[in-house]
Amino acid sequence: MTAIDDSTVRDPDALRADMVRALRDQDAVTSESVAAAFAAVPRHQFAPDTPLELAYDLHRTVPVKKDEHGLDISVMSAAHLQAVMLEQAGIEPGMKVLEIGSGGYNAALIQELVGSDGAVTTVDIDRDIVDRARLCLDDAGYGQVKTVLADGEAGVPGGAPYDRIIVTAAAWDIPPSWIGELAEKGRLVVPLTVRGTTRSIAFHRDGEGLVSHSYRLARFVPMQGEGAAKERKALLRDGVAVQTDDERVPLDSEALNHALDSPRLLRWSGTPYDLPDELELYLALNLSSPARLHASQDVVDGGLVEASALLGVPALISEDSIAYRTRRENEDTDGFESGVVAHGPQSEALADEYLKLLRRWAENHRRRGAATIRFLPGPAPSTLPENSVLKRHGIVAVSWH
């Protein structure tokens, strides 16, 4: 966040004004209506036990509830991400909007956008979260927002059709209810997870399905209830893990851990490393056996795994080998160059496949917004389209132009 003068650090109005200016500066807020909503809603009143500086930080989430393991299962999303999604949604006065995943603050922003003639419904599966959202909304003066306790997988059919449906938890799939409850010219904004990579995608209706050209990097706590993801995870050693939702990918913890102890193969692509969010989406959909490799700071500091794995990096997995992306400084490739680290008996083959994809993307698709994302509901065809992923309720198909 931009620097704030010490004399105003305890003043929520000054912090909120600074937040709005910073959101504009970072192009998260691009419209006057969204700027006005952020300026109007007292964010700190939805985080009453949180320091003001944290509540108004652009890029930090505010914990709301943890599970028995101490992991966040509900948070107030970072203001930057909320702004991006609201701009994607394009909410107008008088609209009916359904929010799936309650917290209170985002619903209040939406109420500001729809105005007195619009209607906002927010639904959550957790009684504690719904009760907390209701209390915060009432205290902040947004009593007209409707709160519902239910599994968001089914939407809220009693209020349909909705002009906009906004999902504020990472969704592995798009259930039929969300499409069925969407108005004919409506828009669904959802953080959709595809092979471990999550993007906030703004979908429009396209026949019986959905289509989008608007997708932005997003991180959310996962959906609970019927829509929960069914990912497979393997802990290779303390601080190193791989995960995938692709059933074809072999996850042999012992063999992959042994591979990490073998000498590394490091190869460079000769192509620029930039637009990593675009590149990661392309890799996730095109690697033949994709997973995500995660490593802790201690492991990275020890030199076993590259820093690219700190937040998760697309990996190519075989029964006994692994390859993943890295980078180095190189003025000849606009500052940084993409490369591949591989371990294990099949490291040469995995590195070759990975390098071909890095070069193909750099040559043909290295720009923002090159992908078209479709959701095709219904039973899977006998042959899946290229660059598509099978879900429970349909297929996610991505093409690059």
Secondary structure, 3 states (H helix, E strand, C coil): CCCCCHHHCCCHHHHHHHHHHHHHHCCCCCCHHHHHHHHHCCHHHHCCCCCHHHHCCCCCCEEEEECCCCCEEEEECCHHHHHHHHHHHCCCCCCEEEEECCCCHHHHHHHHHHCCCCEEEEEECCHHHHHHHHHHHHHCCCCCCEEEECCHHHCCHHHCCEEEEEECCEECCCCHHHHHCEEEEEEEEEEEEECCEEEEEEEEEECCEEEEEEEEECCCCECCHHHCCCCEEEEEECCEEEEECCCCCCCCHHHHHHHHCCCCEEEEEEEECCCHHHHHHHHHHHCCCEEEEEECHHHHHCCCCCHHHCCCEEEEECCCCEEEEEEEEEHHHCEEEEEEEEECCCHHHHHHHHHHHHHHHHHHCCCCCCEEEEEEECCCCCCCCCCEEECCCEEEEEEEC
